[in-house]
Amino acid sequence: MDNRTGESTRVFASHIKQYFASLPLFTVLVLILSWTITLLDVPGRLNSSTAIVSRYLNLSADKVLSHWQAHRLVVYPFASLGFAYSLTNTLLVLPYLASMERKHGTVRLAWTLLILMTFATSVAYVILIGVYSMVSSDMSKYYTFAGLSTWTVGLAVWSAMEEQAEGQSNNRMLFGVIRIPGHIVPHLIIAFYFFLMPDLSLIIHLITAGIAYSYAKNKLPPRLVPTEDTYRHYEQNPWLGRAVNHGRFISVDNTSAYLPIANTSSQHLSADTTTTTPSSSSYTPFSGQGQRLGDA
């Protein structure tokens, strides 16, 4: 029994090692940065319940509007609410991060997450909370938000919309037992985070979901969505040379994105094939037909 347990442990560890060894570049950088900040916050949380690093990174409408700390609009996903929250976010966002980077490329995923699902989301959130605080005595602008949960929601919506558009079967297994439609998964994730992180999490998650939905449906202004040629131009910039040459980097030209096949072309090919294929109506009998084995 001990030998079997040890062998199972080694196999499991080997699978985990292979999985992390195959992760794309941006996914790895996100994990390293977010967990570095989480671990740096641990001593402060143990001694005084104060996050040493994350308190300067989390998103606060008051800090942005009253103290002009605009950096919070971009860096808050890497801030931490605690070890348990970071672990939960990692388990939920990691599969989406890796699969979407392989599908769309490193630069495109980084742009989409940092510009649309981070900066645009936080700007809309701060404006909404700021206006609401002006017309009411609510303390919402003093609440803080942090973590990768916005990316989890945004990637879940983006992935579900793409799979529907591609006609793929996107059913998911909940706990490996319950089969649920893929388009229900984003709703479950938003509901899960609402109970895990109450207060303002629902507002910012709904904003992210709306932006991700608009992006997947091509309803955002063209200026916010670079073209494929623009992404290729970014990849050729010298300041990205070290990242582009990294073994984990995925170029826009080397992605596994879905390539639709035009129906008109397939019909044309089918028509040509039927006209050029010779008729099979002629009958040629088999030379041995009607004879039994052993007959002379």
LUMZAKE-946342 format. One line per 5 residues: for each residue x, y, z of N, C-alpha, C. Coordinates in steps of 0.02 Angstrom, whole numbers, plus 50000, padded with zeros to 5 digits. Atoms other than C-alpha are relative to their C-alpha. Layout:
// residues N
X/Y/Z/X/Y/Z/X/Y/Z; ...
This chain:
// residues 296
50041/49940/50000/50000/50000/50000/50043/50063/50000; 49956/49942/49997/50141/50120/50043/50034/50012/49933; 49967/49994/50065/50227/50083/49877/49952/50031/49949; 50049/49972/50047/50066/50119/49781/49987/50074/50014; 50010/49930/49982/50039/50280/49877/50058/50043/49978
49942/49962/50021/50216/50336/49844/50004/50008/49925; 50000/49995/50073/50201/50296/49659/49948/50049/49976; 50053/49952/50018/50037/50392/49647/50021/50071/50013; 49976/49933/49983/50116/50540/49733/50051/50024/49949; 49950/49981/50050/50263/50538/49612/49969/50016/49933
50033/49987/50064/50149/50527/49461/49963/50067/50002; 50036/49937/49993/50042/50670/49526/50048/50059/49998; 49950/49946/49999/50195/50777/49561/50030/50010/49930; 49973/49994/50067/50261/50738/49387/49951/50036/49954; 50050/49966/50041/50097/50794/49307/49998/50075/50017
50000/49930/49979/50098/50955/49408/50061/50036/49972; 49938/49970/50026/50278/50989/49357/49995/50012/49925; 50007/49992/50072/50240/50960/49174/49950/50055/49983; 50050/49949/50013/50087/51071/49183/50029/50070/50007; 49970/49935/49990/50182/51218/49255/50057/50014/49951
49946/49991/50049/50327/51188/49136/49973/50020/49932; 50029/49985/50066/50208/51209/48988/49961/50066/50000; 50039/49938/49998/50127/51372/49046/50033/50055/49957; 49973/49946/50041/50147/51521/48927/50030/50056/50042; 49960/49949/49966/50250/51675/48970/49958/50047/50043
50038/49951/49962/50118/51801/49023/49966/49967/50060; 50031/50036/49944/50030/51671/49131/50050/49991/50057; 49948/50010/49949/50193/51633/49221/50016/50066/50035; 49984/49935/49970/50231/51818/49249/49945/50022/50048; 50055/49981/49956/50058/51847/49322/50003/49960/50065
49996/50042/49940/50078/51701/49443/50057/50023/50045; 49942/49980/49961/50251/51757/49497/49987/50066/50036; 50010/49934/49971/50202/51938/49525/49946/49999/50055; 50054/50001/49951/50038/51904/49615/50019/49963/50063; 49981/50039/49941/50111/51772/49730/50059/50031/50038
49947/49963/49966/50266/51876/49767/49970/50053/50047; 50033/49949/49959/50155/52017/49830/49961/49967/50057; 50037/50035/49947/50047/51893/49927/50046/49979/50056; 49953/50022/49948/50198/51822/50017/50032/50058/50037; 49973/49942/49966/50269/51994/50052/49951/50030/50050
50051/49974/49954/50105/52039/50137/49992/49958/50063; 50012/50047/49944/50110/51889/50254/50025/50027/50067; 49977/49976/49934/50221/51965/50392/49956/50056/50028; 50042/49945/49976/50114/52122/50401/49932/49975/50023; 50065/50026/49980/49952/52023/50409/50005/49961/50065
49992/50038/49938/50022/51914/50548/50010/50046/50060; 49983/49956/49944/50085/52059/50654/49947/50053/50014; 50046/49944/49988/49962/52201/50627/49939/49998/49955; 50057/50007/50046/49833/52137/50501/50001/50053/49946; 49993/49949/50052/49901/52263/50376/50043/49972/49944
49962/50023/50058/49958/52217/50201/50056/50049/49985; 49943/49956/50008/50133/52287/50181/50002/50030/49931; 49995/49978/50070/50128/52299/49991/49932/50015/49970; 50065/49995/50034/49947/52276/49939/49962/50064/50018; 50036/49939/49982/49886/52429/50034/50017/50059/49955
49980/49948/50047/49980/52536/49907/49978/49984/49928; 50018/50023/50067/49911/52438/49759/49925/49991/49989; 50071/50017/50009/49728/52400/49793/49961/50059/49972; 50042/49949/50032/49589/52494/49706/49954/50033/50050; 50041/49961/49954/49507/52631/49807/49978/50063/49963
50024/49940/50034/49396/52765/49731/50023/50063/50035; 49978/49942/49962/49445/52885/49870/50073/50015/49986; 49929/49989/50012/49632/52859/49842/50012/50026/49929; 49992/49977/50069/49612/52886/49654/49974/50071/49991; 50031/49935/50011/49496/53036/49661/50027/50055/50045
49979/49948/49952/49557/53126/49817/50076/50006/50005; 49927/49999/49991/49742/53079/49820/50037/49990/49933; 49971/50005/50068/49772/53060/49631/50049/49942/49993; 49957/50059/50005/49849/52888/49650/49975/49957/49941; 50026/50032/50061/49814/52837/49470/50029/49931/49987
49970/50066/50013/49931/52687/49475/49955/49943/50024; 50045/50052/49975/49797/52593/49571/49952/49975/49947; 50045/50020/50053/49692/52588/49413/50027/49942/49959; 49968/50051/50042/49815/52466/49334/50027/49942/50041; 49963/50052/49963/49903/52369/49472/49957/49961/50050
50040/50032/49947/49757/52317/49584/49990/49925/49990; 50008/50073/50004/49740/52140/49508/50056/49962/50035; 49944/50035/49970/49911/52097/49579/50002/50009/50076; 50005/49994/49927/49868/52157/49754/49963/49941/50029; 50027/50060/49968/49811/52028/49880/49954/50019/50058
50045/49993/49943/49666/52015/50001/50016/49948/50054; 49982/50052/49952/49748/51869/50090/50021/49936/49964; 49974/50062/50030/49826/51699/50060/49944/49958/49971; 50056/50042/50023/49660/51607/50044/49969/50029/49936; 50028/49968/50059/49593/51734/49918/50047/49990/49940
49952/50009/50055/49752/51723/49814/49999/49929/49973; 50002/50070/50022/49744/51534/49811/49936/49986/49960; 50063/50009/50036/49561/51537/49759/50002/50032/49931; 49995/49966/50065/49594/51664/49621/50046/49962/49953; 49953/50037/50042/49742/51563/49557/49968/49938/49971
50032/50061/50024/49643/51402/49546/49947/50014/49947; 50054/49984/50047/49502/51488/49452/50027/50032/49936; 49978/49962/50059/49600/51602/49335/50053/49964/49959; 49944/50031/50035/49747/51490/49290/49979/49963/49937; 50019/50035/50062/49656/51375/49166/49980/50048/49944
50020/49951/50050/49580/51525/49077/50060/50038/49972; 49941/49963/50022/49744/51621/49071/50041/49959/49950; 49957/50042/50042/49843/51477/48997/49967/49985/49933; 50033/50018/50063/49713/51425/48868/49990/50060/49954; 50011/49941/50042/49674/51601/48808/50066/50029/49973
49935/49978/50026/49859/51645/48792/50022/49956/49943; 49983/50046/50055/49889/51490/48686/49956/50014/49939; 50047/49990/50055/49738/51535/48581/50009/50066/49965; 49998/49933/50029/49767/51721/48555/50070/50031/50000; 49933/49971/49998/49951/51752/48591/50013/50040/50062
49980/49967/49938/50048/51833/48731/49983/50075/49999; 50010/49927/50003/50038/52015/48673/49925/50017/50000; 50071/49985/50003/49853/52010/48632/49966/49988/50067; 50031/50012/49935/49805/51931/48797/50020/50053/50051; 49977/49949/49954/49913/52054/48894/49964/50066/49988
50036/49938/50016/49833/52201/48803/49928/49997/50024; 50070/50007/49982/49657/52136/48829/49989/50004/50075; 50008/50002/49928/49681/52104/49014/50019/50067/50032; 49975/49940/49967/49783/52258/49060/49962/50063/49980; 50033/49940/50023/49693/52387/48954/49924/49997/50009
50073/50004/49999/49514/52325/48941/49973/49975/50067; 50028/50031/49941/49485/52212/49091/50032/50023/50065; 49971/49970/49940/49593/52312/49212/49990/50075/50001; 50003/49927/50000/49612/52495/49165/49929/50026/49984; 50067/49977/50018/49444/52519/49077/49949/49982/50054
50045/50021/49947/49356/52421/49213/50006/50045/50061; 49990/49959/49940/49434/52521/49355/49978/50072/49989; 50023/49931/50013/49400/52689/49271/49924/50004/50005; 50074/50001/49996/49216/52645/49249/49977/49991/50072; 50018/50012/49930/49210/52582/49428/50010/50063/50043
49986/49940/49960/49291/52738/49503/49950/50056/49984; 50048/49949/50019/49177/52854/49404/49931/49985/50030; 50066/50019/49973/49022/52757/49456/49997/50010/50076; 49999/49993/49927/49071/52752/49640/50007/50073/50020; 49992/49930/49985/49126/52934/49637/49935/50039/49993
50065/49967/50009/48959/52994/49567/49951/49979/50053; 50047/50024/49949/48862/52885/49687/50016/50030/50068; 49981/49972/49935/48961/52951/49836/49982/50074/50004; 50017/49928/50000/48924/53131/49784/49926/50011/50015; 50072/49991/49991/48736/53106/49787/49973/49963/50061
50022/50036/49941/48730/53000/49944/50054/50004/50053; 49952/49999/49944/48815/52984/50112/50032/49932/50010; 49972/50067/49996/48871/52807/50075/50076/50003/50004; 49927/50002/49991/49050/52757/50119/50034/49956/49947; 49975/50046/50050/49076/52657/49959/50069/50020/49974
49937/49979/50030/49221/52763/49898/50060/49982/50043; 49945/50019/49957/49325/52709/50047/50014/49925/49999; 49989/50072/50005/49306/52524/50009/50058/49986/49952; 49943/50018/50042/49454/52437/49930/49985/49934/49964; 50008/50061/50039/49463/52301/49799/50068/49979/49974
49936/50025/50023/49607/52189/49746/49991/49928/49976; 49999/50070/50019/49647/52024/49664/49984/49987/49926; 50009/50021/50069/49632/51928/49501/49929/49978/49984; 50068/50023/50012/49446/51895/49517/49969/50034/49940; 50027/49966/50059/49405/52026/49385/50023/49965/49936
49975/50036/50059/49515/51933/49261/49964/49933/49993; 50036/50064/50003/49430/51769/49307/49932/50010/49968; 50067/49986/50028/49259/51843/49268/50005/50019/49927; 49993/49978/50069/49317/51930/49110/50019/49944/49952; 49978/50055/50042/49407/51778/49040/49945/49947/49992
50054/50048/50004/49260/51665/49081/49947/50022/49950; 50049/49974/50048/49140/51777/48985/50027/49998/49929; 49967/49999/50066/49261/51799/48839/50003/49930/49971; 49994/50070/50023/49293/51612/48827/49932/49971/49982; 50067/50028/50013/49108/51567/48837/49971/50029/49935
50026/49969/50060/49061/51692/48701/50035/49974/49937; 49963/50026/50058/49198/51630/48585/49980/49929/49984; 50019/50070/50013/49151/51448/48607/49930/49996/49970; 50067/49999/50031/48970/51488/48567/50004/50022/49927; 49994/49976/50069/49021/51584/48411/50032/49948/49955
49966/50052/50039/49132/51440/48355/49960/49936/49994; 50042/50059/50003/48993/51314/48381/50029/49940/50037; 49970/50054/49962/49095/51212/48503/49955/49979/50057; 50036/50026/49941/49020/51102/48637/50038/50022/50061; 49963/49970/49944/49067/51201/48791/49969/49983/50067
50025/50021/49935/48986/51101/48930/50058/49992/50049; 49949/50005/49948/49081/51102/49094/49976/49951/50053; 50016/50046/49945/49089/50976/49235/50013/50035/50066; 49994/49970/49934/49056/51049/49407/50019/49947/50050; 49974/50049/49953/49161/50955/49535/50008/49931/49968
49991/50063/50035/49182/50821/49401/49938/49956/50000; 50061/50041/49994/49002/50762/49428/49942/50031/49962; 50059/49967/50028/48873/50891/49371/50019/50035/49935; 49988/49969/50064/48870/50939/49188/49957/50063/49993; 50036/49937/50007/48823/51121/49158/50020/50033/49934
49982/49964/50061/48816/51227/48999/50055/50051/50012; 49944/49955/49991/48970/51332/48971/49980/50072/50011; 50020/49930/49992/48874/51496/48961/49975/50014/50071; 50021/49990/49931/48817/51468/49141/50059/50012/50046; 49941/49996/49957/48995/51463/49209/50015/50071/50022
49988/49931/49976/49022/51654/49211/49952/50022/50054; 50048/49982/49949/48862/51675/49310/50016/49968/50067; 49982/50034/49938/48918/51546/49437/50062/50031/50032; 49940/49969/49973/49088/51629/49454/49984/50067/50033; 50020/49936/49970/49010/51800/49484/49964/49990/50065
50036/50014/49938/48892/51727/49613/50047/49975/50054; 49952/50025/49951/49036/51635/49697/50040/50056/50031; 49961/49944/49974/49139/51793/49713/49957/50048/50041; 50044/49956/49961/48988/51890/49776/49994/49976/50072; 50005/50026/49932/48973/51774/49926/50069/49996/50033
49933/50003/49971/49162/51760/49948/50025/50070/50019; 49978/49931/49989/49196/51948/49936/49940/50046/49992; 50059/49956/50006/49036/52047/49973/50019/50073/49992; 49991/49928/50008/49016/52236/49967/50002/50018/49926; 49997/49971/50067/49079/52306/49802/50023/49951/49946
49974/50046/50050/49141/52149/49715/49950/49990/49943; 50050/50011/50052/48977/52127/49621/50001/50055/49948; 50000/49944/50046/48988/52300/49544/50057/49995/49950; 49943/50001/50045/49163/52284/49474/50000/49937/49957; 50004/50061/50040/49133/52105/49417/49949/50007/49944
50049/49989/50053/48977/52156/49321/50028/50048/49947; 49969/49955/50049/49075/52298/49240/50048/49960/49956; 49953/50040/50038/49211/52176/49188/49964/49953/49952; 50039/50046/50043/49082/52052/49122/49971/50037/49940; 50027/49961/50055/49002/52189/49018/50052/50018/49949
49946/49983/50047/49168/52243/48943/50022/49938/49962; 49979/50062/50033/49218/52062/48906/49948/49978/49949; 50054/50017/50047/49048/52030/48824/50003/50045/49938; 49996/49953/50056/49064/52186/48717/50061/49986/49957; 49939/50015/50038/49241/52138/48668/49990/49937/49958
50011/50062/50037/49190/51961/48618/49951/50009/49943; 50050/49986/50052/49044/52030/48516/50022/50055/49952; 49974/49948/50043/49154/52162/48431/49958/50064/50003; 50040/49941/49991/49051/52304/48502/50038/50058/50032; 49959/49947/49971/49194/52406/48575/50025/50046/49945
49972/49955/50050/49264/52560/48486/50064/49971/49970; 49941/50029/50033/49397/52510/48357/50066/50023/50030; 49937/49975/49971/49527/52619/48445/50022/49959/50060; 49982/50040/49942/49520/52504/48596/50019/49929/49982; 49987/50069/50020/49543/52345/48495/50051/50001/49942
49949/50000/50053/49708/52335/48398/49987/49944/49950; 50005/50050/50052/49715/52238/48235/50057/49949/50008; 49946/50050/49998/49822/52084/48205/50066/50030/49979; 49938/49967/50021/49949/52192/48113/50029/50043/50055; 49975/49960/49945/49960/52306/48263/50035/49957/50052
49968/50046/49954/49999/52159/48376/50067/49976/49973; 49937/50021/50030/50133/52101/48254/50052/50057/50005; 49955/49942/49994/50206/52277/48257/50027/50005/50071; 49977/49999/49930/50213/52271/48447/50053/49947/50012; 49952/50055/49990/50304/52104/48440/50068/50015/49970
49936/49983/50033/50438/52181/48328/50036/50057/50035; 49967/49946/49964/50477/52323/48449/50060/49974/50038; 49939/50023/49966/50654/52312/48520/49990/49989/50075; 50007/50007/49927/50594/52334/48700/49963/49937/50019; 50031/50065/49987/50496/52172/48683/50042/49942/49975
49959/50052/50030/50640/52079/48603/50016/49942/50047; 49982/50054/49953/50689/51983/48759/49940/49955/50014; 50060/50040/49988/50510/51928/48790/49982/49958/49939; 50017/50036/50062/50479/51881/48608/50045/49940/49989; 49952/50054/50009/50635/51773/48606/49996/49947/50054
50007/50049/49946/50583/51682/48764/49963/49939/49975; 50031/50062/50023/50534/51501/48741/49927/49994/50016; 50071/50003/49981/50366/51526/48827/49957/50051/49963; 50038/49948/50035/50315/51674/48719/49961/49969/49942; 50043/50024/50054/50171/51641/48598/49983/50059/49955
50012/49946/50048/50165/51751/48444/49929/49997/49973; 50067/49998/50030/50004/51806/48362/49996/49953/49941; 49999/50044/50059/50056/51705/48209/50005/49926/50018; 49991/50070/49980/50082/51546/48310/49947/49978/50051; 50052/50017/49953/49918/51536/48405/49957/49944/49973
50046/50054/50019/49786/51400/48403/49930/50027/49993; 50067/49969/50006/49643/51519/48365/49958/49964/49949; 50049/50033/50044/49488/51454/48279/50000/50035/49932; 50000/49973/50067/49494/51477/48090/49936/49976/49964; 50062/50022/50032/49319/51474/48012/50011/49984/49927
49997/50020/50070/49296/51390/47844/49937/50024/49966; 50058/49972/50034/49183/51478/47721/49958/49945/49968; 50044/50051/50028/49032/51377/47670/49999/50002/49924; 50002/49995/50073/49036/51445/47492/50058/49963/49969; 49942/50034/50027/49210/51377/47465/49990/49925/50003
50009/50071/49993/49165/51206/47531/49948/49974/49951; 50049/50021/50048/49011/51199/47421/50029/50000/49930; 49969/49997/50066/49112/51250/47270/50044/49939/49989; 49957/50058/50007/49238/51114/47302/49959/49937/49992; 50043/50059/50005/49099/50988/47325/49970/49994/49931
50029/50002/50067/49020/51038/47160/50051/49979/49948; 49948/50019/50048/49184/51024/47067/50015/49926/50005; 49983/50070/49991/49216/50854/47141/49949/49955/49967; 50052/50043/50027/49050/50783/47087/50000/50001/49924; 50001/49996/50073/49071/50843/46908/50060/49966/49969
49940/50029/50029/49246/50775/46884/50009/49927/50018; 49993/50070/49980/49224/50607/46970/49967/49955/49949; 50029/50044/50050/49196/50468/46843/49942/49961/50028; 50060/50037/49979/49032/50373/46848/50019/49931/50023; 49987/50066/49973/49030/50215/46950/49943/49952/49983
50057/50042/50017/48875/50143/46864/50019/49939/49960; 49979/50059/50038/48973/50023/46752/50015/49943/50046; 49993/50059/49957/48977/49847/46820/50051/49953/49969; 49949/50048/50022/49129/49735/46805/50000/49942/50047; 50005/50057/49954/49104/49561/46876/50069/49977/50024
49938/50027/49971/49235/49485/46988/50018/49936/49962; 49979/50055/50043/49339/49360/46892/49986/49932/50029; 50012/50065/49968/49310/49222/47018/49929/49990/50021; 50069/50005/49978/49125/49252/47040/49966/49937/49972; 50037/50060/50021/49018/49092/47032/50040/49937/50006
49958/50059/49993/49164/48974/47064/50014/49987/50074; 49984/50020/49932/49195/48877/47223/50073/49984/50005; 49930/50018/49989/49364/48850/47299/50010/49927/49985; 49985/50069/50018/49439/48693/47228/49977/49982/49930; 50021/50014/50069/49351/48705/47059/50058/50013/49952
49946/49992/50048/49468/48686/46912/49986/50060/49955
